[in-house]
Amino acid sequence: MKIHAKKALSVLAISTLVLAGCSSDKDSKGANGSGDSKGGKITLSVWSSQEDQDGSDGWLQSVEKKFEEAHPDYDITWKNSVVGADQAATTVNQDPSAAADVYVYANDRLGSLLDSGSVGELSDASMKQLSEQAEDTIAASVKGQDGKAYGLPIEPNTWFMYYNKAKLNQEDIKSFDTMLSKAKVSFPMSNSWYYPAFYAGAGASFFGKDGLDEKAGIKLGDKAGEVTKYLTSVVKNPNFVNDSEGSGIGGLANGSVDVVFSGSWDAKNIKKALGDNYGVASLPTFKLDGQDVQMKAFSGSKAIAYNPNTKNPKAASEFAAFLASTESQKSHFDKNGVIPADKSLAKDAAIAADPVAVALFETVSNASILQPTLKPMTDFWDPATTFGKALVNGEVNSENAVAKTDAWTSSFSKK
């Protein structure tokens, strides 16, 4: 196997390579073109995170070796570069024909990748793989408005709860209100990715049931005003702390906070802060009109995609599927601690023993909704951030909650 020296390239450097490709390679074939190799010598360029490529036996390199063993008909030269999922779509879209053959992307950028024609549709075999591996929400995260799938999820992207076990027991953590009565609860109320979980739990819908119906728009639901009233009471509670710019984790470390809401990316720091009192759980319920309502977080994924503009679409598609296989996702967890998107791995002994993995799987399955990838969703974030800040600073209160909610809704809803 030939692997070019890995380069920890900045996005700027990668952008330079992409732009240079515009003048040096005009003959790349699409997925249905004649450029696909049926074997022999080929080159595949792959973009992934630095962590995935660390060391001579990094996760990516190890999977590449196994792919070669499974496909002896290919003589592959690998060109690996560091472009993380958060930057891949931006970089790919600069010039899809010069971008990587296989890359990892954050699913909220799927719309822009489809617009630029830089993400390949799954084959029948890969569609079968998707249906076997992914929970409904995760499977929907890689689907376009045409109902077709474009990528295979390898990592769920959502958030859940960390708490101090010395302050709260297993029964306490089932209820947001109970926790608020017994402990200091830090929640990102001014963050538009987090607090909509209260509205989603109470019936808000984002582009229909599956998140793919643009005409359905965003509807906060009949109980939106009541949810806002509830949140005005939360922010006034002396045990509530707005989590901003990582202040919640700092509070865990110094003992001023007992509960935070975040994702797997903060697990290491939170475990260090809480020590033996480290607790992890899915999302709680909250009381609305005397009823328990389950909070529901936005959920998405990081997914492996192939570039249909590649010279070798067959090999690229096959390798993308191989990277997302159950075996590859398991090794991703073993090497780097990355929680897999493959639901079958929830029963794996090592993964089932990881409290973060358990909380993540439970949240995806029972306490989340799809974060839509449609372009109109971008109209939601800024007004939602403004509204969240208004909640925290008291501009929105119990008296004007309904009127303020209606005004906020009008900024993004279709009548």
ABEGO torsion letter per residue (X at the ends): XBBBBBBBBBAAAAAAAAAAAAAABAABBBAABAABBAEEBBBBBBBBBAAAABEAABAAAAAAAAAAAABAABBBBBBBBBBBAAAAAAAAAABAAABBABBBBBAAAAAAAAAAGABBBBBAAAAAAAAAABBAAAAAAABBAAGBBBEBBABBBBBBBBBBAAABBAAAAABAAAAAAABBBBBBAABAAAAAAAAAAAGBBBGEAAGABAAAEBBAEAAAAAAAAAAAAAAABAABBBBBGGAAAAAAAAGABABBBBBAAAAAAAAAAAEAABBBBBBBBBBBGGBBBBBBBBBBBBBBBBBAABABAAAAAAAAAAAABAAAAAAAAAAAGBBBABAAAAABAAAAABAAAAAAAAAAAAABBBBBABAAAAAAAAAAAAAAAAAAAGABBAAAAAAAAAAAAAAABBX
